[in-house]
Amino acid sequence: MKTGMVVMMLAAAVGLSAAEANLALNKKVTASSVQGNAMEAKNAVDGKKNTRWGSSFADNQWIMVDLGSVQKVGKVVLTWEAAFAKEYKVQISGDGTNFTTVAEKKDGKGKTETISFPAKDAKFVRIQCDKRGTQFGNSLWELEVYSK
């Protein structure tokens, strides 16, 4: 059974529509850098608001989640720790190599940011953090991906 079908079945079982199911939850995730063992990339998709991914203290960092199969993607919710990206892009890909930017933020404020865009097929979702909002790295409590 395909991962997308399992997500929809689980969402329905708990009373959520497929659009409300977090497609990134507990999926494989990679990042350009990790600040330390306690801030691994997998912490950003574990569904917990007390674990986080932290990048090195530099601009041009990224975090990418592999959804496991091609899914419709139309919304990303980013829950930032105090160290956030001021400028970043939401990018999607079918192969994890060639990316298309579907949304761009030039005035990130941190906290919780919801970015909606026309739904497109994607297997990978990457947050490309171009410029930091603080002197620290980029730090996400949670990276959530939804179909709409």
PyMOL CGO cylinders between C-alpha atoms (Angstrom):
from pymol import cmd
from pymol.cgo import CYLINDER

trace = [
    CYLINDER, 0.00, 0.00, 0.00, 1.37, 3.43, -0.91, 0.3, 1, 1, 1, 1, 1, 1,
    CYLINDER, 1.37, 3.43, -0.91, 2.37, 5.85, 1.85, 0.3, 1, 1, 1, 1, 1, 1,
    CYLINDER, 2.37, 5.85, 1.85, -0.12, 8.49, 0.67, 0.3, 1, 1, 1, 1, 1, 1,
    CYLINDER, -0.12, 8.49, 0.67, -2.99, 6.02, 1.00, 0.3, 1, 1, 1, 1, 1, 1,
    CYLINDER, -2.99, 6.02, 1.00, -1.86, 5.05, 4.51, 0.3, 1, 1, 1, 1, 1, 1,
    CYLINDER, -1.86, 5.05, 4.51, -1.73, 8.74, 5.54, 0.3, 1, 1, 1, 1, 1, 1,
    CYLINDER, -1.73, 8.74, 5.54, -5.27, 9.28, 4.23, 0.3, 1, 1, 1, 1, 1, 1,
    CYLINDER, -5.27, 9.28, 4.23, -6.55, 6.17, 6.00, 0.3, 1, 1, 1, 1, 1, 1,
    CYLINDER, -6.55, 6.17, 6.00, -4.93, 7.16, 9.30, 0.3, 1, 1, 1, 1, 1, 1,
    CYLINDER, -4.93, 7.16, 9.30, -6.22, 10.72, 8.98, 0.3, 1, 1, 1, 1, 1, 1,
    CYLINDER, -6.22, 10.72, 8.98, -9.75, 9.44, 8.37, 0.3, 1, 1, 1, 1, 1, 1,
    CYLINDER, -9.75, 9.44, 8.37, -9.46, 7.09, 11.34, 0.3, 1, 1, 1, 1, 1, 1,
    CYLINDER, -9.46, 7.09, 11.34, -8.79, 10.01, 13.69, 0.3, 1, 1, 1, 1, 1, 1,
    CYLINDER, -8.79, 10.01, 13.69, -11.38, 12.26, 12.08, 0.3, 1, 1, 1, 1, 1, 1,
    CYLINDER, -11.38, 12.26, 12.08, -9.10, 14.37, 9.87, 0.3, 1, 1, 1, 1, 1, 1,
    CYLINDER, -9.10, 14.37, 9.87, -9.45, 14.94, 6.16, 0.3, 1, 1, 1, 1, 1, 1,
    CYLINDER, -9.45, 14.94, 6.16, -6.43, 14.13, 3.99, 0.3, 1, 1, 1, 1, 1, 1,
    CYLINDER, -6.43, 14.13, 3.99, -5.81, 17.89, 3.70, 0.3, 1, 1, 1, 1, 1, 1,
    CYLINDER, -5.81, 17.89, 3.70, -5.46, 18.11, 7.48, 0.3, 1, 1, 1, 1, 1, 1,
    CYLINDER, -5.46, 18.11, 7.48, -2.94, 15.26, 7.83, 0.3, 1, 1, 1, 1, 1, 1,
    CYLINDER, -2.94, 15.26, 7.83, 0.67, 16.34, 8.38, 0.3, 1, 1, 1, 1, 1, 1,
    CYLINDER, 0.67, 16.34, 8.38, 2.44, 14.61, 5.49, 0.3, 1, 1, 1, 1, 1, 1,
    CYLINDER, 2.44, 14.61, 5.49, 5.90, 15.25, 7.01, 0.3, 1, 1, 1, 1, 1, 1,
    CYLINDER, 5.90, 15.25, 7.01, 5.22, 13.60, 10.37, 0.3, 1, 1, 1, 1, 1, 1,
    CYLINDER, 5.22, 13.60, 10.37, 8.01, 11.12, 11.20, 0.3, 1, 1, 1, 1, 1, 1,
    CYLINDER, 8.01, 11.12, 11.20, 9.29, 11.05, 7.62, 0.3, 1, 1, 1, 1, 1, 1,
    CYLINDER, 9.29, 11.05, 7.62, 12.94, 10.89, 6.56, 0.3, 1, 1, 1, 1, 1, 1,
    CYLINDER, 12.94, 10.89, 6.56, 14.55, 14.32, 6.79, 0.3, 1, 1, 1, 1, 1, 1,
    CYLINDER, 14.55, 14.32, 6.79, 17.99, 15.71, 5.97, 0.3, 1, 1, 1, 1, 1, 1,
    CYLINDER, 17.99, 15.71, 5.97, 19.62, 19.10, 6.48, 0.3, 1, 1, 1, 1, 1, 1,
    CYLINDER, 19.62, 19.10, 6.48, 22.60, 21.04, 5.24, 0.3, 1, 1, 1, 1, 1, 1,
    CYLINDER, 22.60, 21.04, 5.24, 24.00, 21.17, 8.77, 0.3, 1, 1, 1, 1, 1, 1,
    CYLINDER, 24.00, 21.17, 8.77, 23.17, 20.30, 12.35, 0.3, 1, 1, 1, 1, 1, 1,
    CYLINDER, 23.17, 20.30, 12.35, 24.26, 22.39, 15.31, 0.3, 1, 1, 1, 1, 1, 1,
    CYLINDER, 24.26, 22.39, 15.31, 24.62, 19.37, 17.61, 0.3, 1, 1, 1, 1, 1, 1,
    CYLINDER, 24.62, 19.37, 17.61, 23.31, 15.88, 18.44, 0.3, 1, 1, 1, 1, 1, 1,
    CYLINDER, 23.31, 15.88, 18.44, 20.37, 17.27, 20.42, 0.3, 1, 1, 1, 1, 1, 1,
    CYLINDER, 20.37, 17.27, 20.42, 19.26, 19.31, 17.38, 0.3, 1, 1, 1, 1, 1, 1,
    CYLINDER, 19.26, 19.31, 17.38, 19.10, 16.68, 14.64, 0.3, 1, 1, 1, 1, 1, 1,
    CYLINDER, 19.10, 16.68, 14.64, 16.95, 17.29, 11.57, 0.3, 1, 1, 1, 1, 1, 1,
    CYLINDER, 16.95, 17.29, 11.57, 14.57, 14.44, 12.48, 0.3, 1, 1, 1, 1, 1, 1,
    CYLINDER, 14.57, 14.44, 12.48, 13.43, 16.49, 15.50, 0.3, 1, 1, 1, 1, 1, 1,
    CYLINDER, 13.43, 16.49, 15.50, 11.66, 18.93, 13.15, 0.3, 1, 1, 1, 1, 1, 1,
    CYLINDER, 11.66, 18.93, 13.15, 9.21, 16.25, 11.96, 0.3, 1, 1, 1, 1, 1, 1,
    CYLINDER, 9.21, 16.25, 11.96, 8.63, 14.25, 15.15, 0.3, 1, 1, 1, 1, 1, 1,
    CYLINDER, 8.63, 14.25, 15.15, 5.37, 15.98, 16.11, 0.3, 1, 1, 1, 1, 1, 1,
    CYLINDER, 5.37, 15.98, 16.11, 6.83, 17.28, 19.38, 0.3, 1, 1, 1, 1, 1, 1,
    CYLINDER, 6.83, 17.28, 19.38, 7.02, 20.98, 20.16, 0.3, 1, 1, 1, 1, 1, 1,
    CYLINDER, 7.02, 20.98, 20.16, 9.92, 20.52, 22.59, 0.3, 1, 1, 1, 1, 1, 1,
    CYLINDER, 9.92, 20.52, 22.59, 12.52, 19.06, 20.19, 0.3, 1, 1, 1, 1, 1, 1,
    CYLINDER, 12.52, 19.06, 20.19, 14.09, 20.97, 17.35, 0.3, 1, 1, 1, 1, 1, 1,
    CYLINDER, 14.09, 20.97, 17.35, 16.45, 21.09, 14.41, 0.3, 1, 1, 1, 1, 1, 1,
    CYLINDER, 16.45, 21.09, 14.41, 19.20, 23.67, 14.70, 0.3, 1, 1, 1, 1, 1, 1,
    CYLINDER, 19.20, 23.67, 14.70, 21.54, 24.57, 11.83, 0.3, 1, 1, 1, 1, 1, 1,
    CYLINDER, 21.54, 24.57, 11.83, 25.06, 25.90, 12.02, 0.3, 1, 1, 1, 1, 1, 1,
    CYLINDER, 25.06, 25.90, 12.02, 25.39, 29.65, 12.62, 0.3, 1, 1, 1, 1, 1, 1,
    CYLINDER, 25.39, 29.65, 12.62, 25.44, 30.59, 8.92, 0.3, 1, 1, 1, 1, 1, 1,
    CYLINDER, 25.44, 30.59, 8.92, 23.16, 31.76, 6.11, 0.3, 1, 1, 1, 1, 1, 1,
    CYLINDER, 23.16, 31.76, 6.11, 22.14, 29.47, 3.23, 0.3, 1, 1, 1, 1, 1, 1,
    CYLINDER, 22.14, 29.47, 3.23, 21.10, 26.45, 5.28, 0.3, 1, 1, 1, 1, 1, 1,
    CYLINDER, 21.10, 26.45, 5.28, 18.27, 24.04, 4.42, 0.3, 1, 1, 1, 1, 1, 1,
    CYLINDER, 18.27, 24.04, 4.42, 16.11, 21.25, 5.77, 0.3, 1, 1, 1, 1, 1, 1,
    CYLINDER, 16.11, 21.25, 5.77, 14.38, 18.75, 3.48, 0.3, 1, 1, 1, 1, 1, 1,
    CYLINDER, 14.38, 18.75, 3.48, 11.71, 16.14, 4.16, 0.3, 1, 1, 1, 1, 1, 1,
    CYLINDER, 11.71, 16.14, 4.16, 11.13, 13.08, 1.97, 0.3, 1, 1, 1, 1, 1, 1,
    CYLINDER, 11.13, 13.08, 1.97, 7.38, 12.44, 1.96, 0.3, 1, 1, 1, 1, 1, 1,
    CYLINDER, 7.38, 12.44, 1.96, 7.98, 8.83, 0.87, 0.3, 1, 1, 1, 1, 1, 1,
    CYLINDER, 7.98, 8.83, 0.87, 5.88, 9.12, -2.28, 0.3, 1, 1, 1, 1, 1, 1,
    CYLINDER, 5.88, 9.12, -2.28, 4.50, 11.84, -4.51, 0.3, 1, 1, 1, 1, 1, 1,
    CYLINDER, 4.50, 11.84, -4.51, 1.81, 13.82, -2.66, 0.3, 1, 1, 1, 1, 1, 1,
    CYLINDER, 1.81, 13.82, -2.66, -0.23, 16.95, -3.36, 0.3, 1, 1, 1, 1, 1, 1,
    CYLINDER, -0.23, 16.95, -3.36, 1.44, 19.72, -1.35, 0.3, 1, 1, 1, 1, 1, 1,
    CYLINDER, 1.44, 19.72, -1.35, -0.13, 23.16, -0.86, 0.3, 1, 1, 1, 1, 1, 1,
    CYLINDER, -0.13, 23.16, -0.86, 0.75, 24.35, 2.64, 0.3, 1, 1, 1, 1, 1, 1,
    CYLINDER, 0.75, 24.35, 2.64, 3.73, 24.38, 4.97, 0.3, 1, 1, 1, 1, 1, 1,
    CYLINDER, 3.73, 24.38, 4.97, 3.62, 25.35, 8.65, 0.3, 1, 1, 1, 1, 1, 1,
    CYLINDER, 3.62, 25.35, 8.65, 6.92, 26.33, 10.25, 0.3, 1, 1, 1, 1, 1, 1,
    CYLINDER, 6.92, 26.33, 10.25, 7.19, 26.63, 14.03, 0.3, 1, 1, 1, 1, 1, 1,
    CYLINDER, 7.19, 26.63, 14.03, 10.43, 28.48, 14.67, 0.3, 1, 1, 1, 1, 1, 1,
    CYLINDER, 10.43, 28.48, 14.67, 12.46, 28.58, 17.85, 0.3, 1, 1, 1, 1, 1, 1,
    CYLINDER, 12.46, 28.58, 17.85, 13.93, 32.03, 18.69, 0.3, 1, 1, 1, 1, 1, 1,
    CYLINDER, 13.93, 32.03, 18.69, 16.53, 31.54, 15.92, 0.3, 1, 1, 1, 1, 1, 1,
    CYLINDER, 16.53, 31.54, 15.92, 14.53, 31.86, 12.70, 0.3, 1, 1, 1, 1, 1, 1,
    CYLINDER, 14.53, 31.86, 12.70, 15.05, 32.55, 9.01, 0.3, 1, 1, 1, 1, 1, 1,
    CYLINDER, 15.05, 32.55, 9.01, 14.27, 36.11, 7.94, 0.3, 1, 1, 1, 1, 1, 1,
    CYLINDER, 14.27, 36.11, 7.94, 14.44, 35.17, 4.25, 0.3, 1, 1, 1, 1, 1, 1,
    CYLINDER, 14.44, 35.17, 4.25, 13.57, 31.69, 3.04, 0.3, 1, 1, 1, 1, 1, 1,
    CYLINDER, 13.57, 31.69, 3.04, 11.99, 29.70, 0.22, 0.3, 1, 1, 1, 1, 1, 1,
    CYLINDER, 11.99, 29.70, 0.22, 9.61, 26.74, 0.22, 0.3, 1, 1, 1, 1, 1, 1,
    CYLINDER, 9.61, 26.74, 0.22, 10.77, 24.42, -2.53, 0.3, 1, 1, 1, 1, 1, 1,
    CYLINDER, 10.77, 24.42, -2.53, 9.40, 21.14, -3.89, 0.3, 1, 1, 1, 1, 1, 1,
    CYLINDER, 9.40, 21.14, -3.89, 10.90, 18.34, -5.94, 0.3, 1, 1, 1, 1, 1, 1,
    CYLINDER, 10.90, 18.34, -5.94, 10.04, 14.96, -7.38, 0.3, 1, 1, 1, 1, 1, 1,
    CYLINDER, 10.04, 14.96, -7.38, 13.61, 13.64, -7.22, 0.3, 1, 1, 1, 1, 1, 1,
    CYLINDER, 13.61, 13.64, -7.22, 15.32, 15.48, -4.33, 0.3, 1, 1, 1, 1, 1, 1,
    CYLINDER, 15.32, 15.48, -4.33, 17.77, 17.15, -6.71, 0.3, 1, 1, 1, 1, 1, 1,
    CYLINDER, 17.77, 17.15, -6.71, 15.85, 19.52, -8.97, 0.3, 1, 1, 1, 1, 1, 1,
    CYLINDER, 15.85, 19.52, -8.97, 13.74, 21.99, -6.97, 0.3, 1, 1, 1, 1, 1, 1,
    CYLINDER, 13.74, 21.99, -6.97, 11.01, 24.47, -7.83, 0.3, 1, 1, 1, 1, 1, 1,
    CYLINDER, 11.01, 24.47, -7.83, 10.33, 27.42, -5.52, 0.3, 1, 1, 1, 1, 1, 1,
    CYLINDER, 10.33, 27.42, -5.52, 6.59, 27.56, -4.72, 0.3, 1, 1, 1, 1, 1, 1,
    CYLINDER, 6.59, 27.56, -4.72, 6.75, 30.32, -2.09, 0.3, 1, 1, 1, 1, 1, 1,
    CYLINDER, 6.75, 30.32, -2.09, 9.27, 32.89, -0.93, 0.3, 1, 1, 1, 1, 1, 1,
    CYLINDER, 9.27, 32.89, -0.93, 9.37, 34.89, 2.30, 0.3, 1, 1, 1, 1, 1, 1,
    CYLINDER, 9.37, 34.89, 2.30, 11.49, 38.05, 2.55, 0.3, 1, 1, 1, 1, 1, 1,
    CYLINDER, 11.49, 38.05, 2.55, 10.20, 39.25, 5.92, 0.3, 1, 1, 1, 1, 1, 1,
    CYLINDER, 10.20, 39.25, 5.92, 10.07, 36.18, 8.17, 0.3, 1, 1, 1, 1, 1, 1,
    CYLINDER, 10.07, 36.18, 8.17, 9.15, 37.02, 11.74, 0.3, 1, 1, 1, 1, 1, 1,
    CYLINDER, 9.15, 37.02, 11.74, 9.68, 33.65, 13.42, 0.3, 1, 1, 1, 1, 1, 1,
    CYLINDER, 9.68, 33.65, 13.42, 7.17, 32.04, 15.79, 0.3, 1, 1, 1, 1, 1, 1,
    CYLINDER, 7.17, 32.04, 15.79, 4.62, 30.11, 13.68, 0.3, 1, 1, 1, 1, 1, 1,
    CYLINDER, 4.62, 30.11, 13.68, 4.37, 30.90, 9.98, 0.3, 1, 1, 1, 1, 1, 1,
    CYLINDER, 4.37, 30.90, 9.98, 1.86, 29.30, 7.62, 0.3, 1, 1, 1, 1, 1, 1,
    CYLINDER, 1.86, 29.30, 7.62, 2.72, 29.43, 3.94, 0.3, 1, 1, 1, 1, 1, 1,
    CYLINDER, 2.72, 29.43, 3.94, 0.00, 28.43, 1.46, 0.3, 1, 1, 1, 1, 1, 1,
    CYLINDER, 0.00, 28.43, 1.46, 0.45, 28.06, -2.29, 0.3, 1, 1, 1, 1, 1, 1,
    CYLINDER, 0.45, 28.06, -2.29, -1.34, 26.35, -5.20, 0.3, 1, 1, 1, 1, 1, 1,
    CYLINDER, -1.34, 26.35, -5.20, -1.10, 22.59, -4.54, 0.3, 1, 1, 1, 1, 1, 1,
    CYLINDER, -1.10, 22.59, -4.54, 1.47, 20.73, -6.62, 0.3, 1, 1, 1, 1, 1, 1,
    CYLINDER, 1.47, 20.73, -6.62, 2.80, 17.17, -6.74, 0.3, 1, 1, 1, 1, 1, 1,
    CYLINDER, 2.80, 17.17, -6.74, 5.99, 16.65, -4.73, 0.3, 1, 1, 1, 1, 1, 1,
    CYLINDER, 5.99, 16.65, -4.73, 7.94, 13.90, -3.03, 0.3, 1, 1, 1, 1, 1, 1,
    CYLINDER, 7.94, 13.90, -3.03, 10.39, 16.28, -1.34, 0.3, 1, 1, 1, 1, 1, 1,
    CYLINDER, 10.39, 16.28, -1.34, 9.80, 19.59, 0.43, 0.3, 1, 1, 1, 1, 1, 1,
    CYLINDER, 9.80, 19.59, 0.43, 12.77, 21.78, 1.28, 0.3, 1, 1, 1, 1, 1, 1,
    CYLINDER, 12.77, 21.78, 1.28, 12.97, 24.96, 3.33, 0.3, 1, 1, 1, 1, 1, 1,
    CYLINDER, 12.97, 24.96, 3.33, 15.88, 26.93, 1.93, 0.3, 1, 1, 1, 1, 1, 1,
    CYLINDER, 15.88, 26.93, 1.93, 16.91, 29.38, 4.67, 0.3, 1, 1, 1, 1, 1, 1,
    CYLINDER, 16.91, 29.38, 4.67, 18.72, 32.14, 2.77, 0.3, 1, 1, 1, 1, 1, 1,
    CYLINDER, 18.72, 32.14, 2.77, 19.21, 34.73, 5.53, 0.3, 1, 1, 1, 1, 1, 1,
    CYLINDER, 19.21, 34.73, 5.53, 19.05, 34.37, 9.32, 0.3, 1, 1, 1, 1, 1, 1,
    CYLINDER, 19.05, 34.37, 9.32, 16.91, 36.60, 11.50, 0.3, 1, 1, 1, 1, 1, 1,
    CYLINDER, 16.91, 36.60, 11.50, 19.42, 36.43, 14.39, 0.3, 1, 1, 1, 1, 1, 1,
    CYLINDER, 19.42, 36.43, 14.39, 23.16, 35.88, 14.80, 0.3, 1, 1, 1, 1, 1, 1,
    CYLINDER, 23.16, 35.88, 14.80, 22.43, 32.21, 15.54, 0.3, 1, 1, 1, 1, 1, 1,
    CYLINDER, 22.43, 32.21, 15.54, 21.50, 29.49, 13.05, 0.3, 1, 1, 1, 1, 1, 1,
    CYLINDER, 21.50, 29.49, 13.05, 18.03, 28.48, 11.92, 0.3, 1, 1, 1, 1, 1, 1,
    CYLINDER, 18.03, 28.48, 11.92, 15.99, 26.49, 14.39, 0.3, 1, 1, 1, 1, 1, 1,
    CYLINDER, 15.99, 26.49, 14.39, 12.65, 24.75, 13.80, 0.3, 1, 1, 1, 1, 1, 1,
    CYLINDER, 12.65, 24.75, 13.80, 10.55, 23.15, 16.50, 0.3, 1, 1, 1, 1, 1, 1,
    CYLINDER, 10.55, 23.15, 16.50, 8.39, 21.66, 13.75, 0.3, 1, 1, 1, 1, 1, 1,
    CYLINDER, 8.39, 21.66, 13.75, 8.12, 21.51, 9.95, 0.3, 1, 1, 1, 1, 1, 1,
    CYLINDER, 8.12, 21.51, 9.95, 4.64, 20.46, 8.87, 0.3, 1, 1, 1, 1, 1, 1,
    CYLINDER, 4.64, 20.46, 8.87, 3.47, 19.78, 5.31, 0.3, 1, 1, 1, 1, 1, 1,
    CYLINDER, 3.47, 19.78, 5.31, -0.17, 19.62, 4.18, 0.3, 1, 1, 1, 1, 1, 1,
    CYLINDER, -0.17, 19.62, 4.18, -1.95, 19.04, 0.90, 0.3, 1, 1, 1, 1, 1, 1,
    CYLINDER, -1.95, 19.04, 0.90, -3.91, 22.32, 1.31, 0.3, 1, 1, 1, 1, 1, 1,
]
cmd.load_cgo(trace, "trace")
